[in-house]
């Protein structure tokens, strides 16, 4: 009976390694799981050495480095899942996709993956060599699919996860970009009027108004003063804005700054509701997809923490991990975090009690995807009239300031 080397994760989330006697790799997996271990890698002793040698050979052919867009990776995952589901071997599917992939970085990466698989490495090991493209969630789900013999099912789940995550991200970006674009346009119009148009009228008013500059209405004087100040200090203002932007970037890069900003995101008026619901949806879908695919709960929680996208949510997931590691319920740390509403906590509690936590998490994600959609629609509907009113007030104030002296000039000319 052959002896297999293995690397596994214990119930406490710690990595361990050793050797086990079994007839096949599947039998070795079953024996390890019977001992409370979750294997992440199983191989014959000779295969390990061979794999290392092949790994050195593979280094000679490097893939093009760089990250790719989430949509491109989503399409690749869906296509690979379809090919494998249709009965094609993994290697053949990778070769086909490498030939037709238009993105040069991903095409080079797929070719490298195909070479790696052909030389004896597992697909998950090959993916782990490209962390900028395939994150830990991707690699660990593929690893679970390989060990369970359901790679095509896991790839389909991954593709579905990426599609829904991409859709959610697009909604959030759309909600955030709209007001930013309107504010930029409004600011540009205001600066143009104050720097270019208003100074031309100032000289005309001083010459034609009876009483000159002192006869200008208070609103006109205010706008003229703002125009002179802006025109004289435009370069220092731009430099100041650049300095403020750089300071904000540095501040966000600190631990305290990132925590402050992420907490503010969840509590912002109007936008905070969208951010909170999207964070809950991401947490639920990530954890539910990982556990459903066979990734151990402790490892799944660690991956969910790293992909949370918000340090406040990540801290809550970290507390959940510690609670599960001690054999406690995940409900209490979720409740103490203050991020998750009572409905989510109740659904998680029911799922935990009935043994259907993964399914319940995915249901929560579906519910909150719809909630985000509704929140974005409501936010857009609310922002449109607000932005129009703000823009009208800014431009209207400047126009009114220029119009009032014209009325005085016309009245003076009529009197003469």
Helices and strands as residue ranges (DSSP letters): E 3-9, E 15-21, H 25-34, E 38-44, H 45-58, H 70-85, H 90-100, H 104-118, H 123-128, H 136-148, H 151-192, I 193-197, H 198-208, G 212-215, H 218-232, H 234-253, H 255-267, H 271-292, H 297-306, H 311-325, H 331-337, H 342-354, H 357-415
